[in-house]
Amino acid sequence: MEKLEVHKAAMKRFEIMINTADSNIAKELVADNAAFYTPASPTPLYGGEGYLSVVHWMRQSFPDVHWKLEDMVAEGNIVAVHWTLTGTNDGEFMGMPATGKHFSTSVMNFYYFNDEGKIINDIAAEGMIGILRGIGMLDK
């Protein structure tokens, strides 16, 4: 299988990983030394377990959070993914009380792979605005 197809197949498994918080898939797909920067932590989070800690953080506020892979484009060692992110704000979120509101927003991430085919970086376009608007914490 061509490298680009391998990366695309990995992203389809990645979708399963983040929606099920499967640590075995996380170990398979994410390099141990991959550093992720997120509002969930003041310091970088590392590897598959670090990435899944963001999923767990999101689930505290949005127990039904779900990522749907809509489209992707691969070039070299980079895959750009368009996600639809949905959830219901049933828990405190970043110090703000739950609203009970459902959101649906479009987000874009760029995933970088090493030569072994593991994710080593994830650059996210700002999806937080869509979440905050969707749960009524920002004016539309």
N, C-alpha and C positions, 0 to 999 in steps of 0.2 A: 504494500500500500504506500502511495506517495506521502511524503512528510506532511503536506497540507491536509490531506485526508485524515492522517493520524491525529493531527491537532484538532480537526473538526470533530472527529469521533470522541476525542478526549473531552471536548466541551459538552457534548451530549451526555457523557457520563458525569461531568461536573454539575450539570443541571440536576441530575438525580442526587448527587452528593449534597448540594445545598438545600434541596427540598426534603431530604430525609436525615440530614446531619450524619451521614454514614462516614465514620472515621476510617474504615478500611479503604473506601474509595478515595478519601482525602490523602491517605498515605501513598496510594497508588499514583495520584495525579499531581500532587504538590510537593516540590522539593523541600526538604527539611530546613534549608537555610533561606528560603524565600521569606522576605520581610514585607509585611502588609501594614499600611498606615490607614487608620480609621478613627472616626469620632468615638468609637467604643473603647479606645485605649490611648493614654497619653504617650505610650511607647510602642514601637513596632511589635506586631504579633508575627510569630514565625511558624512556617510549615503548615501542614494540613490542619493540625489541631488549632493553631492560631487563627487560620481562616474560619474554621468552624466556630470559634468563640464569638465571631461577629454574628454568625447565624443564630447562635444561642442568645446573644444580646438582643437581636431583633425580635426573637420569639418571646422575650419577656414583655415586650410592649405590644407585639402583634402575633399572638399565638398561631394564627392561620396564615402567616406570611408565606408567599409563594412567588417563585421566580419562574417565568415562562420564557424559554429561548425562542425568540421570534425570527431572528435572522443572524447570519454571521458571514464574515468575509475573512479569508486567511491569506497572508502573504509572508513569506519567509518564516520567521519564528513568532509571528504575531497573529492573533485572532481577535478581530473586533466583533463584539456580540451586542445585539440589540435585545434587551430584556423587557418584558412587562412585569412589573413588580406590584403585587396586590397584598392587602392585609386589612385587618380591622384593629383599631387602636383600643385594646381592652386592658392595657397596663400603662403605667407611667412611662413616658418617653422623654429622655433627656431633661428630667426634672419637671416636666409638664404632666398634669393629671390626664388620665385616660378620657377620651371623648366618646368612645363607642362608635366612631365613624369609620367607614370603609374607605380605602383609597385604592386607586389604580394609577400608576405612573409609568412612564417609559424611561428607561435608563440605558446607558451605553458604557461598556467596559472594554478595555484592551488588555488582553492576556498575553504575556510573554513566556515563551517556552525555551528551555535549555536544550542542548544537543541530545539529551536522554529522553526528551519528550515530556518533561515535567514542567509545570507552571512555576515560574520564578518571580513573577511580578504581575500585579493587577492594577491598572490605572483606571479609575472610575470617573466618568463625567458626573457632575453634581446631581444626584438623585434626591437629596434631602429636601430640596425646595418642593418637589412634587409630592413627597410624603406629607410635609407640613401643610401644604395647601389642601391636600385631600382629606386630612383629618380636622381641618378647620382652624388650624393654629396660625395661618397667615391669610391675609386677604388675597382673593383671586385676582 
